[in-house]
Amino acid sequence: MACCIVTYVDVDGLKHTVEVQAASLYEAAALSISSFRKHNIHPAGLAELKVEIRSSIFHTVTVKQLEHWLQTTPRTPREMATKERLRGLL
């Protein structure tokens, strides 16, 4: 399940937004329509529902791990350029 922000713009140009917990795009759409209808808002037909999936991904790296990675041999030209740029920052 993911937190989804679903937005709908009605025929008058008013934007309506609801937050739902859903496991898929279609579940988020269905849950949002249900929620909108509870508030007397009725998207229908060709109405577009914009679904934004909110997720926070966290990673942890130590300074020592960063320094070690910067000293290893780059595998690609892109990685080489990245490492050179990051070394320049430190």
PyMOL Python script that loads the backbone (N, CA, C, O; Angstrom):
from pymol import cmd

cmd.read_pdbstr("""\
ATOM      1  N   MET A   1       0.843  -1.177   0.000  1.00  0.00           N
ATOM      2  CA  MET A   1       0.000   0.000   0.000  1.00  0.00           C
ATOM      3  C   MET A   1       0.888   1.240   0.000  1.00  0.00           C
ATOM      4  O   MET A   1       1.925   1.290   0.662  1.00  0.00           O
ATOM      5  N   ALA A   2       0.457   2.219  -0.748  1.00  0.00           N
ATOM      6  CA  ALA A   2       1.199   3.471  -0.812  1.00  0.00           C
ATOM      7  C   ALA A   2       0.248   4.637  -0.610  1.00  0.00           C
ATOM      8  O   ALA A   2      -0.940   4.555  -0.922  1.00  0.00           O
ATOM      9  N   CYS A   3       0.780   5.695  -0.097  1.00  0.00           N
ATOM     10  CA  CYS A   3       0.009   6.926   0.037  1.00  0.00           C
ATOM     11  C   CYS A   3      -0.094   7.553  -1.351  1.00  0.00           C
ATOM     12  O   CYS A   3       0.920   7.782  -2.011  1.00  0.00           O
ATOM     13  N   CYS A   4      -1.309   7.827  -1.786  1.00  0.00           N
ATOM     14  CA  CYS A   4      -1.532   8.409  -3.103  1.00  0.00           C
ATOM     15  C   CYS A   4      -2.335   9.696  -2.957  1.00  0.00           C
ATOM     16  O   CYS A   4      -3.316   9.751  -2.215  1.00  0.00           O
ATOM     17  N   ILE A   5      -1.908  10.714  -3.665  1.00  0.00           N
ATOM     18  CA  ILE A   5      -2.628  11.973  -3.719  1.00  0.00           C
ATOM     19  C   ILE A   5      -3.322  12.001  -5.077  1.00  0.00           C
ATOM     20  O   ILE A   5      -2.669  11.955  -6.119  1.00  0.00           O
ATOM     21  N   VAL A   6      -4.653  12.076  -5.056  1.00  0.00           N
ATOM     22  CA  VAL A   6      -5.416  12.067  -6.300  1.00  0.00           C
ATOM     23  C   VAL A   6      -6.099  13.418  -6.460  1.00  0.00           C
ATOM     24  O   VAL A   6      -6.779  13.903  -5.555  1.00  0.00           O
ATOM     25  N   THR A   7      -5.902  14.014  -7.632  1.00  0.00           N
ATOM     26  CA  THR A   7      -6.441  15.338  -7.910  1.00  0.00           C
ATOM     27  C   THR A   7      -7.376  15.271  -9.110  1.00  0.00           C
ATOM     28  O   THR A   7      -7.123  14.552 -10.076  1.00  0.00           O
ATOM     29  N   TYR A   8      -8.441  16.023  -9.030  1.00  0.00           N
ATOM     30  CA  TYR A   8      -9.454  16.082 -10.084  1.00  0.00           C
ATOM     31  C   TYR A   8      -9.861  17.542 -10.248  1.00  0.00           C
ATOM     32  O   TYR A   8     -10.080  18.240  -9.258  1.00  0.00           O
ATOM     33  N   VAL A   9      -9.963  18.008 -11.495  1.00  0.00           N
ATOM     34  CA  VAL A   9     -10.419  19.367 -11.775  1.00  0.00           C
ATOM     35  C   VAL A   9     -11.818  19.262 -12.375  1.00  0.00           C
ATOM     36  O   VAL A   9     -12.014  18.604 -13.396  1.00  0.00           O
ATOM     37  N   ASP A  10     -12.796  19.918 -11.733  1.00  0.00           N
ATOM     38  CA  ASP A  10     -14.179  19.801 -12.201  1.00  0.00           C
ATOM     39  C   ASP A  10     -14.444  20.729 -13.386  1.00  0.00           C
ATOM     40  O   ASP A  10     -13.556  21.464 -13.818  1.00  0.00           O
ATOM     41  N   VAL A  11     -15.672  20.688 -13.908  1.00  0.00           N
ATOM     42  CA  VAL A  11     -16.023  21.465 -15.097  1.00  0.00           C
ATOM     43  C   VAL A  11     -15.953  22.966 -14.864  1.00  0.00           C
ATOM     44  O   VAL A  11     -15.864  23.743 -15.815  1.00  0.00           O
ATOM     45  N   ASP A  12     -15.994  23.373 -13.606  1.00  0.00           N
ATOM     46  CA  ASP A  12     -15.874  24.798 -13.279  1.00  0.00           C
ATOM     47  C   ASP A  12     -14.420  25.223 -13.068  1.00  0.00           C
ATOM     48  O   ASP A  12     -14.145  26.382 -12.759  1.00  0.00           O
ATOM     49  N   GLY A  13     -13.491  24.275 -13.237  1.00  0.00           N
ATOM     50  CA  GLY A  13     -12.083  24.574 -13.070  1.00  0.00           C
ATOM     51  C   GLY A  13     -11.598  24.484 -11.639  1.00  0.00           C
ATOM     52  O   GLY A  13     -10.463  24.862 -11.349  1.00  0.00           O
ATOM     53  N   LEU A  14     -12.440  23.988 -10.732  1.00  0.00           N
ATOM     54  CA  LEU A  14     -12.045  23.844  -9.333  1.00  0.00           C
ATOM     55  C   LEU A  14     -11.262  22.547  -9.144  1.00  0.00           C
ATOM     56  O   LEU A  14     -11.664  21.487  -9.624  1.00  0.00           O
ATOM     57  N   LYS A  15     -10.150  22.649  -8.443  1.00  0.00           N
ATOM     58  CA  LYS A  15      -9.314  21.475  -8.192  1.00  0.00           C
ATOM     59  C   LYS A  15      -9.704  20.846  -6.869  1.00  0.00           C
ATOM     60  O   LYS A  15      -9.817  21.530  -5.852  1.00  0.00           O
ATOM     61  N   HIS A  16      -9.910  19.529  -6.893  1.00  0.00           N
ATOM     62  CA  HIS A  16     -10.244  18.767  -5.694  1.00  0.00           C
ATOM     63  C   HIS A  16      -9.152  17.730  -5.495  1.00  0.00           C
ATOM     64  O   HIS A  16      -8.721  17.092  -6.456  1.00  0.00           O
ATOM     65  N   THR A  17      -8.700  17.555  -4.260  1.00  0.00           N
ATOM     66  CA  THR A  17      -7.615  16.621  -3.964  1.00  0.00           C
ATOM     67  C   THR A  17      -7.981  15.785  -2.756  1.00  0.00           C
ATOM     68  O   THR A  17      -8.557  16.278  -1.786  1.00  0.00           O
ATOM     69  N   VAL A  18      -7.632  14.504  -2.835  1.00  0.00           N
ATOM     70  CA  VAL A  18      -7.869  13.587  -1.730  1.00  0.00           C
ATOM     71  C   VAL A  18      -6.638  12.688  -1.577  1.00  0.00           C
ATOM     72  O   VAL A  18      -5.936  12.410  -2.550  1.00  0.00           O
ATOM     73  N   GLU A  19      -6.390  12.245  -0.360  1.00  0.00           N
ATOM     74  CA  GLU A  19      -5.284  11.326  -0.082  1.00  0.00           C
ATOM     75  C   GLU A  19      -5.883   9.966   0.247  1.00  0.00           C
ATOM     76  O   GLU A  19      -6.776   9.858   1.088  1.00  0.00           O
ATOM     77  N   VAL A  20      -5.382   8.921  -0.428  1.00  0.00           N
ATOM     78  CA  VAL A  20      -5.869   7.561  -0.195  1.00  0.00           C
ATOM     79  C   VAL A  20      -4.682   6.611  -0.047  1.00  0.00           C
ATOM     80  O   VAL A  20      -3.570   6.907  -0.485  1.00  0.00           O
ATOM     81  N   GLN A  21      -4.942   5.467   0.578  1.00  0.00           N
ATOM     82  CA  GLN A  21      -3.950   4.396   0.667  1.00  0.00           C
ATOM     83  C   GLN A  21      -4.355   3.339  -0.339  1.00  0.00           C
ATOM     84  O   GLN A  21      -5.451   2.788  -0.242  1.00  0.00           O
ATOM     85  N   ALA A  22      -3.492   3.040  -1.310  1.00  0.00           N
ATOM     86  CA  ALA A  22      -3.861   2.105  -2.368  1.00  0.00           C
ATOM     87  C   ALA A  22      -2.671   1.253  -2.787  1.00  0.00           C
ATOM     88  O   ALA A  22      -1.514   1.643  -2.631  1.00  0.00           O
ATOM     89  N   ALA A  23      -2.990   0.073  -3.327  1.00  0.00           N
ATOM     90  CA  ALA A  23      -1.956  -0.847  -3.788  1.00  0.00           C
ATOM     91  C   ALA A  23      -1.753  -0.771  -5.294  1.00  0.00           C
ATOM     92  O   ALA A  23      -0.820  -1.378  -5.820  1.00  0.00           O
ATOM     93  N   SER A  24      -2.614  -0.034  -6.002  1.00  0.00           N
ATOM     94  CA  SER A  24      -2.468   0.080  -7.452  1.00  0.00           C
ATOM     95  C   SER A  24      -3.067   1.400  -7.926  1.00  0.00           C
ATOM     96  O   SER A  24      -3.766   2.087  -7.181  1.00  0.00           O
ATOM     97  N   LEU A  25      -2.783   1.734  -9.160  1.00  0.00           N
ATOM     98  CA  LEU A  25      -3.316   2.943  -9.780  1.00  0.00           C
ATOM     99  C   LEU A  25      -4.840   2.909  -9.786  1.00  0.00           C
ATOM    100  O   LEU A  25      -5.490   3.887  -9.416  1.00  0.00           O
ATOM    101  N   TYR A  26      -5.405   1.783 -10.207  1.00  0.00           N
ATOM    102  CA  TYR A  26      -6.851   1.687 -10.311  1.00  0.00           C
ATOM    103  C   TYR A  26      -7.533   1.699  -8.949  1.00  0.00           C
ATOM    104  O   TYR A  26      -8.632   2.233  -8.803  1.00  0.00           O
ATOM    105  N   GLU A  27      -6.882   1.116  -7.962  1.00  0.00           N
ATOM    106  CA  GLU A  27      -7.438   1.170  -6.612  1.00  0.00           C
ATOM    107  C   GLU A  27      -7.437   2.616  -6.117  1.00  0.00           C
ATOM    108  O   GLU A  27      -8.413   3.058  -5.511  1.00  0.00           O
ATOM    109  N   ALA A  28      -6.366   3.348  -6.363  1.00  0.00           N
ATOM    110  CA  ALA A  28      -6.307   4.755  -5.961  1.00  0.00           C
ATOM    111  C   ALA A  28      -7.404   5.551  -6.651  1.00  0.00           C
ATOM    112  O   ALA A  28      -8.042   6.398  -6.025  1.00  0.00           O
ATOM    113  N   ALA A  29      -7.630   5.290  -7.933  1.00  0.00           N
ATOM    114  CA  ALA A  29      -8.677   5.996  -8.671  1.00  0.00           C
ATOM    115  C   ALA A  29     -10.054   5.692  -8.083  1.00  0.00           C
ATOM    116  O   ALA A  29     -10.848   6.606  -7.860  1.00  0.00           O
ATOM    117  N   ALA A  30     -10.340   4.421  -7.832  1.00  0.00           N
ATOM    118  CA  ALA A  30     -11.647   4.026  -7.300  1.00  0.00           C
ATOM    119  C   ALA A  30     -11.874   4.605  -5.901  1.00  0.00           C
ATOM    120  O   ALA A  30     -12.947   5.128  -5.603  1.00  0.00           O
ATOM    121  N   LEU A  31     -10.848   4.505  -5.047  1.00  0.00           N
ATOM    122  CA  LEU A  31     -10.980   5.048  -3.694  1.00  0.00           C
ATOM    123  C   LEU A  31     -11.181   6.558  -3.714  1.00  0.00           C
ATOM    124  O   LEU A  31     -11.934   7.100  -2.904  1.00  0.00           O
ATOM    125  N   SER A  32     -10.509   7.233  -4.638  1.00  0.00           N
ATOM    126  CA  SER A  32     -10.662   8.692  -4.706  1.00  0.00           C
ATOM    127  C   SER A  32     -12.062   9.073  -5.171  1.00  0.00           C
ATOM    128  O   SER A  32     -12.651  10.016  -4.642  1.00  0.00           O
ATOM    129  N   ILE A  33     -12.602   8.353  -6.155  1.00  0.00           N
ATOM    130  CA  ILE A  33     -13.960   8.650  -6.612  1.00  0.00           C
ATOM    131  C   ILE A  33     -14.944   8.441  -5.471  1.00  0.00           C
ATOM    132  O   ILE A  33     -15.847   9.253  -5.267  1.00  0.00           O
ATOM    133  N   SER A  34     -14.769   7.352  -4.727  1.00  0.00           N
ATOM    134  CA  SER A  34     -15.637   7.090  -3.579  1.00  0.00           C
ATOM    135  C   SER A  34     -15.568   8.232  -2.573  1.00  0.00           C
ATOM    136  O   SER A  34     -16.596   8.684  -2.068  1.00  0.00           O
ATOM    137  N   SER A  35     -14.366   8.692  -2.285  1.00  0.00           N
ATOM    138  CA  SER A  35     -14.188   9.793  -1.339  1.00  0.00           C
ATOM    139  C   SER A  35     -14.789  11.089  -1.869  1.00  0.00           C
ATOM    140  O   SER A  35     -15.462  11.811  -1.134  1.00  0.00           O
ATOM    141  N   PHE A  36     -14.544  11.386  -3.151  1.00  0.00           N
ATOM    142  CA  PHE A  36     -15.123  12.596  -3.741  1.00  0.00           C
ATOM    143  C   PHE A  36     -16.647  12.561  -3.643  1.00  0.00           C
ATOM    144  O   PHE A  36     -17.271  13.557  -3.278  1.00  0.00           O
ATOM    145  N   ARG A  37     -17.248  11.410  -3.971  1.00  0.00           N
ATOM    146  CA  ARG A  37     -18.705  11.298  -3.952  1.00  0.00           C
ATOM    147  C   ARG A  37     -19.278  11.509  -2.557  1.00  0.00           C
ATOM    148  O   ARG A  37     -20.376  12.045  -2.412  1.00  0.00           O
ATOM    149  N   LYS A  38     -18.541  11.091  -1.527  1.00  0.00           N
ATOM    150  CA  LYS A  38     -18.993  11.315  -0.151  1.00  0.00           C
ATOM    151  C   LYS A  38     -19.094  12.800   0.163  1.00  0.00           C
ATOM    152  O   LYS A  38     -19.817  13.205   1.073  1.00  0.00           O
ATOM    153  N   HIS A  39     -18.356  13.613  -0.608  1.00  0.00           N
ATOM    154  CA  HIS A  39     -18.367  15.061  -0.407  1.00  0.00           C
ATOM    155  C   HIS A  39     -19.131  15.773  -1.526  1.00  0.00           C
ATOM    156  O   HIS A  39     -18.931  16.959  -1.788  1.00  0.00           O
ATOM    157  N   ASN A  40     -20.008  15.011  -2.173  1.00  0.00           N
ATOM    158  CA  ASN A  40     -20.877  15.549  -3.223  1.00  0.00           C
ATOM    159  C   ASN A  40     -20.104  16.109  -4.425  1.00  0.00           C
ATOM    160  O   ASN A  40     -20.518  17.093  -5.038  1.00  0.00           O
ATOM    161  N   ILE A  41     -19.000  15.480  -4.743  1.00  0.00           N
ATOM    162  CA  ILE A  41     -18.202  15.819  -5.925  1.00  0.00           C
ATOM    163  C   ILE A  41     -18.259  14.585  -6.816  1.00  0.00           C
ATOM    164  O   ILE A  41     -17.959  13.479  -6.365  1.00  0.00           O
ATOM    165  N   HIS A  42     -18.645  14.767  -8.083  1.00  0.00           N
ATOM    166  CA  HIS A  42     -18.930  13.608  -8.926  1.00  0.00           C
ATOM    167  C   HIS A  42     -18.133  13.598 -10.228  1.00  0.00           C
ATOM    168  O   HIS A  42     -18.673  13.961 -11.273  1.00  0.00           O
ATOM    169  N   PRO A  43     -16.856  13.191 -10.192  1.00  0.00           N
ATOM    170  CA  PRO A  43     -16.117  13.042 -11.449  1.00  0.00           C
ATOM    171  C   PRO A  43     -16.732  11.912 -12.270  1.00  0.00           C
ATOM    172  O   PRO A  43     -17.122  10.879 -11.724  1.00  0.00           O
ATOM    173  N   ALA A  44     -16.814  12.115 -13.579  1.00  0.00           N
ATOM    174  CA  ALA A  44     -17.421  11.089 -14.434  1.00  0.00           C
ATOM    175  C   ALA A  44     -16.785  11.111 -15.815  1.00  0.00           C
ATOM    176  O   ALA A  44     -16.076  12.047 -16.186  1.00  0.00           O
ATOM    177  N   GLY A  45     -17.061  10.055 -16.558  1.00  0.00           N
ATOM    178  CA  GLY A  45     -16.689   9.983 -17.964  1.00  0.00           C
ATOM    179  C   GLY A  45     -15.229  10.244 -18.259  1.00  0.00           C
ATOM    180  O   GLY A  45     -14.353   9.467 -17.879  1.00  0.00           O
ATOM    181  N   LEU A  46     -14.978  11.342 -18.938  1.00  0.00           N
ATOM    182  CA  LEU A  46     -13.621  11.663 -19.378  1.00  0.00           C
ATOM    183  C   LEU A  46     -12.833  12.498 -18.365  1.00  0.00           C
ATOM    184  O   LEU A  46     -11.758  13.007 -18.683  1.00  0.00           O
ATOM    185  N   ALA A  47     -13.359  12.638 -17.159  1.00  0.00           N
ATOM    186  CA  ALA A  47     -12.643  13.382 -16.119  1.00  0.00           C
ATOM    187  C   ALA A  47     -11.291  12.715 -15.862  1.00  0.00           C
ATOM    188  O   ALA A  47     -11.201  11.491 -15.763  1.00  0.00           O
ATOM    189  N   GLU A  48     -10.261  13.519 -15.758  1.00  0.00           N
ATOM    190  CA  GLU A  48      -8.918  12.988 -15.509  1.00  0.00           C
ATOM    191  C   GLU A  48      -8.615  13.011 -14.018  1.00  0.00           C
ATOM    192  O   GLU A  48      -8.784  14.027 -13.342  1.00  0.00           O
ATOM    193  N   LEU A  49      -8.170  11.878 -13.532  1.00  0.00           N
ATOM    194  CA  LEU A  49      -7.732  11.766 -12.148  1.00  0.00           C
ATOM    195  C   LEU A  49      -6.213  11.689 -12.160  1.00  0.00           C
ATOM    196  O   LEU A  49      -5.640  10.731 -12.679  1.00  0.00           O
ATOM    197  N   LYS A  50      -5.563  12.690 -11.591  1.00  0.00           N
ATOM    198  CA  LYS A  50      -4.105  12.698 -11.521  1.00  0.00           C
ATOM    199  C   LYS A  50      -3.713  12.004 -10.223  1.00  0.00           C
ATOM    200  O   LYS A  50      -4.073  12.454  -9.135  1.00  0.00           O
ATOM    201  N   VAL A  51      -2.968  10.898 -10.345  1.00  0.00           N
ATOM    202  CA  VAL A  51      -2.576  10.108  -9.183  1.00  0.00           C
ATOM    203  C   VAL A  51      -1.079  10.286  -8.949  1.00  0.00           C
ATOM    204  O   VAL A  51      -0.258   9.979  -9.813  1.00  0.00           O
ATOM    205  N   GLU A  52      -0.742  10.788  -7.764  1.00  0.00           N
ATOM    206  CA  GLU A  52       0.662  10.961  -7.372  1.00  0.00           C
ATOM    207  C   GLU A  52       0.954   9.979  -6.248  1.00  0.00           C
ATOM    208  O   GLU A  52       0.272   9.974  -5.222  1.00  0.00           O
ATOM    209  N   ILE A  53       1.973   9.148  -6.448  1.00  0.00           N
ATOM    210  CA  ILE A  53       2.356   8.179  -5.430  1.00  0.00           C
ATOM    211  C   ILE A  53       3.438   8.808  -4.571  1.00  0.00           C
ATOM    212  O   ILE A  53       4.494   9.208  -5.061  1.00  0.00           O
ATOM    213  N   ARG A  54       3.156   8.884  -3.294  1.00  0.00           N
ATOM    214  CA  ARG A  54       4.114   9.459  -2.350  1.00  0.00           C
ATOM    215  C   ARG A  54       4.924   8.336  -1.732  1.00  0.00           C
ATOM    216  O   ARG A  54       4.370   7.398  -1.160  1.00  0.00           O
ATOM    217  N   SER A  55       6.210   8.437  -1.850  1.00  0.00           N
ATOM    218  CA  SER A  55       7.057   7.456  -1.170  1.00  0.00           C
ATOM    219  C   SER A  55       8.340   8.141  -0.744  1.00  0.00           C
ATOM    220  O   SER A  55       8.872   8.997  -1.450  1.00  0.00           O
ATOM    221  N   SER A  56       8.815   7.760   0.389  1.00  0.00           N
ATOM    222  CA  SER A  56      10.075   8.269   0.894  1.00  0.00           C
ATOM    223  C   SER A  56      11.043   7.102   0.962  1.00  0.00           C
ATOM    224  O   SER A  56      10.777   6.090   1.611  1.00  0.00           O
ATOM    225  N   ILE A  57      12.146   7.255   0.295  1.00  0.00           N
ATOM    226  CA  ILE A  57      13.169   6.220   0.311  1.00  0.00           C
ATOM    227  C   ILE A  57      14.385   6.814   0.997  1.00  0.00           C
ATOM    228  O   ILE A  57      14.863   7.887   0.626  1.00  0.00           O
ATOM    229  N   PHE A  58      14.876   6.110   1.995  1.00  0.00           N
ATOM    230  CA  PHE A  58      16.029   6.586   2.744  1.00  0.00           C
ATOM    231  C   PHE A  58      17.180   5.601   2.584  1.00  0.00           C
ATOM    232  O   PHE A  58      16.980   4.386   2.573  1.00  0.00           O
ATOM    233  N   HIS A  59      18.380   6.140   2.461  1.00  0.00           N
ATOM    234  CA  HIS A  59      19.597   5.344   2.403  1.00  0.00           C
ATOM    235  C   HIS A  59      20.579   5.946   3.404  1.00  0.00           C
ATOM    236  O   HIS A  59      20.543   7.145   3.679  1.00  0.00           O
ATOM    237  N   THR A  60      21.448   5.111   3.940  1.00  0.00           N
ATOM    238  CA  THR A  60      22.446   5.589   4.885  1.00  0.00           C
ATOM    239  C   THR A  60      23.819   5.173   4.387  1.00  0.00           C
ATOM    240  O   THR A  60      24.030   4.029   3.984  1.00  0.00           O
ATOM    241  N   VAL A  61      24.743   6.111   4.421  1.00  0.00           N
ATOM    242  CA  VAL A  61      26.117   5.838   4.032  1.00  0.00           C
ATOM    243  C   VAL A  61      27.024   6.588   4.993  1.00  0.00           C
ATOM    244  O   VAL A  61      26.738   7.726   5.366  1.00  0.00           O
ATOM    245  N   THR A  62      28.122   5.949   5.393  1.00  0.00           N
ATOM    246  CA  THR A  62      29.071   6.623   6.269  1.00  0.00           C
ATOM    247  C   THR A  62      30.049   7.431   5.428  1.00  0.00           C
ATOM    248  O   THR A  62      30.184   7.214   4.224  1.00  0.00           O
ATOM    249  N   VAL A  63      30.725   8.362   6.082  1.00  0.00           N
ATOM    250  CA  VAL A  63      31.750   9.149   5.390  1.00  0.00           C
ATOM    251  C   VAL A  63      32.846   8.206   4.881  1.00  0.00           C
ATOM    252  O   VAL A  63      33.351   8.376   3.771  1.00  0.00           O
ATOM    253  N   LYS A  64      33.205   7.227   5.686  1.00  0.00           N
ATOM    254  CA  LYS A  64      34.232   6.262   5.289  1.00  0.00           C
ATOM    255  C   LYS A  64      33.808   5.495   4.036  1.00  0.00           C
ATOM    256  O   LYS A  64      34.624   5.276   3.141  1.00  0.00           O
ATOM    257  N   GLN A  65      32.533   5.085   3.966  1.00  0.00           N
ATOM    258  CA  GLN A  65      32.047   4.376   2.775  1.00  0.00           C
ATOM    259  C   GLN A  65      32.111   5.275   1.547  1.00  0.00           C
ATOM    260  O   GLN A  65      32.475   4.822   0.462  1.00  0.00           O
ATOM    261  N   LEU A  66      31.760   6.542   1.711  1.00  0.00           N
ATOM    262  CA  LEU A  66      31.835   7.492   0.607  1.00  0.00           C
ATOM    263  C   LEU A  66      33.268   7.645   0.134  1.00  0.00           C
ATOM    264  O   LEU A  66      33.551   7.569  -1.061  1.00  0.00           O
ATOM    265  N   GLU A  67      34.168   7.860   1.079  1.00  0.00           N
ATOM    266  CA  GLU A  67      35.582   8.029   0.719  1.00  0.00           C
ATOM    267  C   GLU A  67      36.123   6.788   0.019  1.00  0.00           C
ATOM    268  O   GLU A  67      36.866   6.902  -0.956  1.00  0.00           O
ATOM    269  N   HIS A  68      35.760   5.609   0.504  1.00  0.00           N
ATOM    270  CA  HIS A  68      36.205   4.362  -0.131  1.00  0.00           C
ATOM    271  C   HIS A  68      35.659   4.265  -1.558  1.00  0.00           C
ATOM    272  O   HIS A  68      36.399   3.926  -2.483  1.00  0.00           O
ATOM    273  N   TRP A  69      34.384   4.556  -1.738  1.00  0.00           N
ATOM    274  CA  TRP A  69      33.771   4.484  -3.063  1.00  0.00           C
ATOM    275  C   TRP A  69      34.452   5.449  -4.031  1.00  0.00           C
ATOM    276  O   TRP A  69      34.677   5.117  -5.195  1.00  0.00           O
ATOM    277  N   LEU A  70      34.774   6.639  -3.543  1.00  0.00           N
ATOM    278  CA  LEU A  70      35.439   7.623  -4.399  1.00  0.00           C
ATOM    279  C   LEU A  70      36.824   7.152  -4.852  1.00  0.00           C
ATOM    280  O   LEU A  70      37.301   7.568  -5.908  1.00  0.00           O
ATOM    281  N   GLN A  71      37.473   6.292  -4.065  1.00  0.00           N
ATOM    282  CA  GLN A  71      38.818   5.803  -4.395  1.00  0.00           C
ATOM    283  C   GLN A  71      38.807   4.567  -5.293  1.00  0.00           C
ATOM    284  O   GLN A  71      39.835   4.227  -5.880  1.00  0.00           O
ATOM    285  N   THR A  72      37.668   3.893  -5.408  1.00  0.00           N
ATOM    286  CA  THR A  72      37.619   2.686  -6.246  1.00  0.00           C
ATOM    287  C   THR A  72      37.627   3.058  -7.723  1.00  0.00           C
ATOM    288  O   THR A  72      37.285   4.179  -8.099  1.00  0.00           O
ATOM    289  N   THR A  73      38.020   2.103  -8.547  1.00  0.00           N
ATOM    290  CA  THR A  73      38.091   2.321  -9.996  1.00  0.00           C
ATOM    291  C   THR A  73      36.690   2.455 -10.576  1.00  0.00           C
ATOM    292  O   THR A  73      35.832   1.606 -10.333  1.00  0.00           O
ATOM    293  N   PRO A  74      36.453   3.518 -11.342  1.00  0.00           N
ATOM    294  CA  PRO A  74      35.136   3.707 -11.956  1.00  0.00           C
ATOM    295  C   PRO A  74      34.855   2.608 -12.983  1.00  0.00           C
ATOM    296  O   PRO A  74      35.765   2.136 -13.665  1.00  0.00           O
ATOM    297  N   ARG A  75      33.596   2.209 -13.083  1.00  0.00           N
ATOM    298  CA  ARG A  75      33.200   1.162 -14.022  1.00  0.00           C
ATOM    299  C   ARG A  75      32.765   1.715 -15.369  1.00  0.00           C
ATOM    300  O   ARG A  75      32.828   1.016 -16.380  1.00  0.00           O
ATOM    301  N   THR A  76      32.329   2.958 -15.386  1.00  0.00           N
ATOM    302  CA  THR A  76      31.846   3.567 -16.627  1.00  0.00           C
ATOM    303  C   THR A  76      32.358   4.999 -16.719  1.00  0.00           C
ATOM    304  O   THR A  76      32.756   5.580 -15.709  1.00  0.00           O
ATOM    305  N   PRO A  77      32.353   5.569 -17.913  1.00  0.00           N
ATOM    306  CA  PRO A  77      32.739   6.978 -18.049  1.00  0.00           C
ATOM    307  C   PRO A  77      31.839   7.900 -17.219  1.00  0.00           C
ATOM    308  O   PRO A  77      32.304   8.899 -16.670  1.00  0.00           O
ATOM    309  N   ARG A  78      30.577   7.564 -17.135  1.00  0.00           N
ATOM    310  CA  ARG A  78      29.661   8.385 -16.334  1.00  0.00           C
ATOM    311  C   ARG A  78      30.059   8.343 -14.863  1.00  0.00           C
ATOM    312  O   ARG A  78      30.095   9.379 -14.199  1.00  0.00           O
ATOM    313  N   GLU A  79      30.357   7.153 -14.355  1.00  0.00           N
ATOM    314  CA  GLU A  79      30.777   7.027 -12.959  1.00  0.00           C
ATOM    315  C   GLU A  79      32.085   7.767 -12.726  1.00  0.00           C
ATOM    316  O   GLU A  79      32.276   8.366 -11.668  1.00  0.00           O
ATOM    317  N   MET A  80      32.988   7.732 -13.702  1.00  0.00           N
ATOM    318  CA  MET A  80      34.267   8.440 -13.583  1.00  0.00           C
ATOM    319  C   MET A  80      34.016   9.942 -13.433  1.00  0.00           C
ATOM    320  O   MET A  80      34.609  10.596 -12.575  1.00  0.00           O
ATOM    321  N   ALA A  81      33.135  10.476 -14.272  1.00  0.00           N
ATOM    322  CA  ALA A  81      32.830  11.903 -14.210  1.00  0.00           C
ATOM    323  C   ALA A  81      32.172  12.263 -12.876  1.00  0.00           C
ATOM    324  O   ALA A  81      32.462  13.307 -12.292  1.00  0.00           O
ATOM    325  N   THR A  82      31.298  11.399 -12.410  1.00  0.00           N
ATOM    326  CA  THR A  82      30.629  11.644 -11.126  1.00  0.00           C
ATOM    327  C   THR A  82      31.630  11.662  -9.993  1.00  0.00           C
ATOM    328  O   THR A  82      31.601  12.552  -9.143  1.00  0.00           O
ATOM    329  N   LYS A  83      32.516  10.683  -9.979  1.00  0.00           N
ATOM    330  CA  LYS A  83      33.511  10.607  -8.908  1.00  0.00           C
ATOM    331  C   LYS A  83      34.447  11.818  -8.937  1.00  0.00           C
ATOM    332  O   LYS A  83      34.788  12.366  -7.889  1.00  0.00           O
ATOM    333  N   GLU A  84      34.853  12.226 -10.115  1.00  0.00           N
ATOM    334  CA  GLU A  84      35.726  13.406 -10.220  1.00  0.00           C
ATOM    335  C   GLU A  84      35.011  14.651  -9.691  1.00  0.00           C
ATOM    336  O   GLU A  84      35.602  15.454  -8.969  1.00  0.00           O
ATOM    337  N   ARG A  85      33.748  14.803 -10.052  1.00  0.00           N
ATOM    338  CA  ARG A  85      32.983  15.975  -9.596  1.00  0.00           C
ATOM    339  C   ARG A  85      32.817  15.943  -8.087  1.00  0.00           C
ATOM    340  O   ARG A  85      32.964  16.974  -7.431  1.00  0.00           O
ATOM    341  N   LEU A  86      32.514  14.781  -7.523  1.00  0.00           N
ATOM    342  CA  LEU A  86      32.307  14.674  -6.079  1.00  0.00           C
ATOM    343  C   LEU A  86      33.624  14.858  -5.314  1.00  0.00           C
ATOM    344  O   LEU A  86      33.633  15.468  -4.245  1.00  0.00           O
ATOM    345  N   ARG A  87      34.721  14.345  -5.844  1.00  0.00           N
ATOM    346  CA  ARG A  87      36.019  14.568  -5.202  1.00  0.00           C
ATOM    347  C   ARG A  87      36.318  16.058  -5.145  1.00  0.00           C
ATOM    348  O   ARG A  87      36.876  16.550  -4.164  1.00  0.00           O
ATOM    349  N   GLY A  88      35.948  16.768  -6.192  1.00  0.00           N
ATOM    350  CA  GLY A  88      36.149  18.213  -6.238  1.00  0.00           C
ATOM    351  C   GLY A  88      35.354  18.954  -5.164  1.00  0.00           C
ATOM    352  O   GLY A  88      35.770  20.016  -4.699  1.00  0.00           O
ATOM    353  N   LEU A  89      34.232  18.403  -4.779  1.00  0.00           N
ATOM    354  CA  LEU A  89      33.421  19.019  -3.732  1.00  0.00           C
ATOM    355  C   LEU A  89      34.009  18.830  -2.350  1.00  0.00           C
ATOM    356  O   LEU A  89      33.799  19.650  -1.457  1.00  0.00           O
ATOM    357  N   LEU A  90      34.755  17.732  -2.175  1.00  0.00           N
ATOM    358  CA  LEU A  90      35.318  17.434  -0.868  1.00  0.00           C
ATOM    359  C   LEU A  90      36.701  18.009  -0.743  1.00  0.00           C
ATOM    360  O   LEU A  90      37.340  17.859   0.298  1.00  0.00           O
TER     361      LEU A  90
END
""", "prot")
cmd.dss("prot")
cmd.show_as("cartoon", "prot")
cmd.util.cbc("prot")
cmd.orient("prot")
